[in-house]
C-alpha cells in the first residue's frame, strides 16, 4: 500500500460518554472542491443488468406525533431483491405485542441467515425520555435482543437470550474464519462491552471484563485473530480474546467506528470532534496514521425522523471497497451531502449529484463489489437506491410513502435472491 502525505490534525473538546450513548443507533475529505473529479457514468441500471441478490433493510414511520418512541416502535425488518421486486416483512411474530419493533442488522457469511434486532420500550419510559430529552436504559423500561433468522425454514433463534448477560444486546456478527463463533455488544451497568460467544449463544465471554469504560464499534479482523473497537472514544486493537489491548494514539479526542481493511493490514475510522470528524487510516500496529479525506462541514449523522428527536441521528461512517483500493465516505458539497470516494493514493471522486439540501448516506457494497446500495432523501422521503460502485444513475429499490422511511441496507453475501418461507 502506498504511503499518503500527512494531514493536519485538530484538537477539539471531548464528548461525554452519555452524549455518545445518545448517538449509537444504527447512523456517522483536506480535499478542496477543485481537486474533486467526477467519474464517467457507466449506465443507469437498466433492468436487464440489475443485480438480483437480496437486500435487508428497516422500514418505519417518520412523522407520528409523540416524538421518538411513537415512531421507533413502527420499525420493521424487511428484505427486497436488488432489482426492487419481492419486498417482504421478516420475523413478523416478533412485533405482535405492543411497543415492539424489529430492525434488519446483517447477514451470515453464506447469506442463509438474517440478523434481526428485536426491541421493546415501555410507553412510560418513552414519555420520560421525551420529557428529559435523554435515554434511560433500565431493565424495566427497555429490552433489546438480537436473533438469527433462517430464511429457508423461517426459524428464529435468540442467541443473546441464551445464558443472558444483559437486557440490551446489539451488534451481532459472525466471527471471521470461525463459523462456530459470534461477536456482539452488551450493556453492562452503564457501559457497553464487547463479547464473543458460540454460534448457539452459549459460552459468552466479556472481552473487556474489568473495564469501567464505554466500548463500542466492535468488530474482528478478516483473519479473526484480532479485534478493534473504540473505548472512551479512543481506538483500541487487541487479540481475539481481548488480551494485549493497545490504544492507537491519534491526538484526537473523538475516534469512532474502526473498520479493518480487506487484507487486515489497516484500520479505517473517523477522528476529530464528534461533529467535525474525518476518515483516517492507521496500520494495525499503530504506525502510519493518515487523514484520508475531509467531510467539508458534514456533521457525520443523518436524521431518521421528521419529528423532534433528542437522539440526534444515525452515524454516517466511511467504508472500504471490497478490493481495499478505495475508501467510500460522504461529504458536504454546496448545501447537499454527496457520496465520495478516495483512493489510497489520494485521488478523490464525486459519485452523486443531487439538488441543494438533499442527503446521500450509508453506502454498502454488493458481494462482487460492482454496485453500492445507499440511502437518499432526494425525492423528499428516505428511500434506498442502487448504482454502479464507480458512479452513475441510481435507481430506487424502495418506494415508501410520505411519512415513512427506508434505511440501513445490508446486501446479502450470496446471490440466492430467495426469501424462503
N, C-alpha and C positions, 0 to 999 in steps of 0.2 A: 504494500500500500504506500502511495506517495505521501510524503510529509507535506503539511499545509503551513502557510505562513501564520505566525502568531497574531492573535487579535487582541484588542484592548479589553480588559476586564473592568467590571464595575463593582462597587462595594456598597450595596443598598442595605436598608434596615431589615432585621429578621422578622419573619412572620410567626405568630404564635401557633402552638400545636392545635388549639381549639379552632382557630381560623382555618387551618389546613383541613381538619376533620370535616368542616362545613363544605369542603370543596372536593371531596373524594368520590362523588358519584361519577359513574362511567361518563368524563369530559375535559387537555391543556387547551435578517438574514445577514460584519459590515459590508453589505451589498447595496450599492446605490442603484436607483431605478435605471440609470443609464447603462448599467452593466448587465441588466437582465435581458436575456434573449428569449425568443418565443419559438418553440419547436414547430415544425411543419405539421399541420393536422393531417393525420393519415386517412381517417374515414369517420363517418358519423354513426357507426354502429348499425349498418344495415342488418335486417332481421336474419338473413342467411349467414352472417358472420358472427352473430352474437353468441357469447358463451352460454352454457346451459346448466352449470352447477347450481347448487342451492346456496342461498344467502340467508342467514339468520339475522333477525333484527327485532326491535321493540317498537310497538305502536301504542299510542296513548293520546288522551285529550290534553289540550294545552290551555284552555281558557275557561274551565269551570270555576264559578265563584267559590270562594272559601280558601284560596291560597294553595300552598304546595301540596298538602295532604290530599285535598279533594281531587287533584289531577294525578298525583303519584299513584293512587290506588286504581287508576284506569289502565296502567301499563300492562301489556300483554305480549308474550314472546310469540314470534311468528317466523315463518320461513317462506321464501319466494324463489322461484327459479330465476337465474341471472338474465333471462330474456324477458322478465316481467310477468310471467304466467304462473299459474298454480300457487297462488298465495294461500296460506293456511295458518290458523292459530295452532299453537303447540301446548301440550300439557294443560288442557282446559280444566282438568279435575283440581288443579291447584288454586283456582280462583272461584270456586263455588261458594265459599263463605265470604261474608262482607269484609271489606278493608284489606283484602289480599290482592297481590299483583305478582306478575312474572316478568322477567327480563331475559332476553337471549344473551348468553355470556361466553360462547365459544363452541369449539368442536373437539372431538377426539382426533388424533392424527390420521386415522383411516376414514374419517368422515361418517362413521356409522352411529356415533352418539353425539347428541347435542348437550351442551352445558346450560342449565336453566337456573336462574336465580329466582327464589321464591320469597317474597316479603310480606310482612303484616305490620301494621301500626294502628294502635287504637285511636279512635277519633279524639278522645280526651288528650292523649299525648300530642296528637297533631295540632289541636287547638292551643295547647300550652306552648308548643314550639312557635306557632304563628304569633302568639301574643308576645313572646320573649325574643323572637327573631333569632333563634339558635336551636341546634339539635339537642335533644335529651335522650340519650340511649340508655334504656333500662330494660331488664327482662320483662317487666310488667307492661311496658309501652311499645316495645319493638321486638321483632323476630325476623331473622333473615338466614335462610339456608340455601345451599347450592346442591342441585341434583343432576344426575346423568340420565338422559332420555335415550333409550334405544329406539331409533327411528323405525326400524322394521317391525319390531314387536310391540312398540308403544309402551314399554316398561320403564318406569321411573324408579331410580334408586337414590335415596337421600344420603349421600356419603358423609355429609357434615353432621348428620344426626347420630351416626354410629359412634359410640364412645365419645359423646359430645363434650367439647371443651368450651363452647361459647354459645350464646344466643344470637350472635351476629357473625356470620361466616361468608366470606366473599372470595373472589379471585381464584377459583379453582382452575388448575391447568394440568395437563398430562406431562409428566416429567420426561424430558428428552432422553432418549436412549435407555429408558427403563419403563417398559409397558405395564409394569405392576405397581407403579407409584404415581401419586398425585401431589401437587402443591396447592396451598390455599392460604388465606389470611383470616385471622380470628381476632375479635376484640376481647382482650384480657384486661379486666378492670377498665381503665380509661385509655389503654394503649393497644394499638394494633400490632400483632406478632405474626411473622411468617411461620408456617407449619409445613410438614410433609406427612403423608400417610399412605397406607396401602390402597390399592385400587378399590377394595371393598369398604374403605373408610376406617379400617382398624389401624392400631399402632400409630396413633397421631404423635408427632414429635415437634415440640416447640423449638425452633431454631435460634431464638433469642430469649431463652427461658429466664435468664436473670436480668433482663433489661427492663428498665422503667421508662423507656423512650418509645415514641410512636414510630413504627416501621411500616412502610407501605411500598407499593410498586414492585412487589416481589416477583422474580422470575428466575429461571435456571439457564445456564449456558447451553449451547447446542449439543455439547458432549455430555451434559448432565453432571459434570464434575464440580461446578461452581455455581453460586447464586449471586444475585445482585438485588439490592433494594435501597430505598432511601430511608434513613433514620434521623429524626430531628432535622430533616431537610438536607442531609449530607449523604452522598452516595457511598455505599458500603459493598465490598465484594468479599465473599467468604467461600469456604469449602462447602460441599453439598450438605454436610451435616451441621453447618453453622459455625464450625471451628475456623480459626485463623482469620477472623474478620478484620478487614483493613479498610479504613476510611480513605476515600480519594480526596485529596486536598485540591480544591478549585479556587479558593479565595473568594467564593461567593456564598452568601447566607442562605440562598434558596436553590436547592438542587433536587430535581424531580424526574421520576419515571425512567429509570435506566432500562435500556434495551440492548441485548447482545447482538453483535454483527453476525451474519450467517456463518462466518468462519470462526467465530468465537474469540477473535483477537482484539476486538474493540468494543467499547460500551458507548452508546448514544444516550444523551439525556438533555434536559434543558436546565439552564443555570442563570442566575441573576437575581432579580427581585421577583416576587410572585406574579406581578402584573407587568413585568418587564424582563422576561427571561427568554433565552435563545438557544438554538441547538449547539451542543458541544460534543466532542469526541475525546475519549481517553483510552489508552491501551489498558488491557486487563490488569497489568501490574502497576497502573497509576502514572505511567510515563506519557509524554507527548500530548498533553492537554491542548485541544484546539477548539476555538469558536468557529463554527462552520457557516453560520448564516445569521441574518438579522431579521426579526419579525416586524420591524418597521412600525412599531406602535400597536400591533395586535396584542391584546391583553392575554391571549392564550386560553380563553374559555369561550364557550358557546352557551347562550341562554337556551333553556329547554322548554320553558313555559311562557305563556303570554299573559300571565298574571304576576303580580309582585312575588318574588322568590328570594327569601333570605339566604338560600344556599349559594346563589351567585351564578352557577352554570356548570357545564361539563368540560373537563380539561381537554384541550386540543393539542396533542403531543406529536412530535415527528416520528417517522418510522423508516426502517431500512427497506431498500428494494431487495427482492429475493436473491439477486446476484451480488449484493453487497457493494455495488458501484455507485449508488445514488442514495441520498437522504431526501425523503419527501417531507414537506412541512407546509405551514400556512403563514402568510404574511399580509400585512395591510398594504394595499395598492390603491392610492386615492382614498375613497371612502368605503371600499369593499375589502373583504378578506378573500384572498385567492390561494389556490393550490400552487405550490412551488416545488422545485427540486434542485438540489445542488450536488454536483459530482464530488468525489473525494479530492479532486484537483482544483476545486473552487469554481467550476463553471455552473452558473445559475440559470434556470429556465422557468418561465411563467407558463403554467399549464392550463389555467382557466381565465376567462374574462367575463365578468358579469357586470350588470349595471350598478351604479353607485349605491352603496348602502347594503348590498347583498353579501351573504356569507357562504363560503365553501369550507368544509371541515371534515375531520375524521376519515382520511383515506385508508383503505385496506386493499391488499393485493389479491389477485386471483392466484390459484395454485401454480399456473405456468408463468406468472409474472407479466403477462401481456396486457392485463386490464387492471383498473382500480375501480372500486366502489367507494362512493363518498356521499356525504350529506350536503345539502344546499337548500337555502330558502329563496332561491332565485325567482320562484313563482309566487312568493308570499307565504307559502307553507313549507314546513320542514319535510322534504322528500329525500329519497335515495336515488343516486344516479350512477351510471357506469360509463366509462370512457377508456380509450386506449391509455396505457401507462405513460406513453410519450406525449400525451395531449391529443386533443381532437374534440369533435362534437359529442357531448354526453347525451344519453337517453335515460328517461326515468324508468325505474322498476317498481316504484310505489306511486299511488295516486290517492293519498288521503285527502279528505275534505278539509275545508277551512275549519279551524278549531281543533285540528288533530295534528300529530307529528309522527314521523318515522325516523328512527335514529339508531345509532350504534350497530353498524353492519359487521357481520363476520362471514367470510367466504368459506364454504365447505372445502376441506383439503382435497377431496377426490371428486371426480366428475360423475357421481351417482345420479344426481338430479331427481331422486325419488324421496317422497316423504314417508313411505311406509303406511302403517295403519292410520 
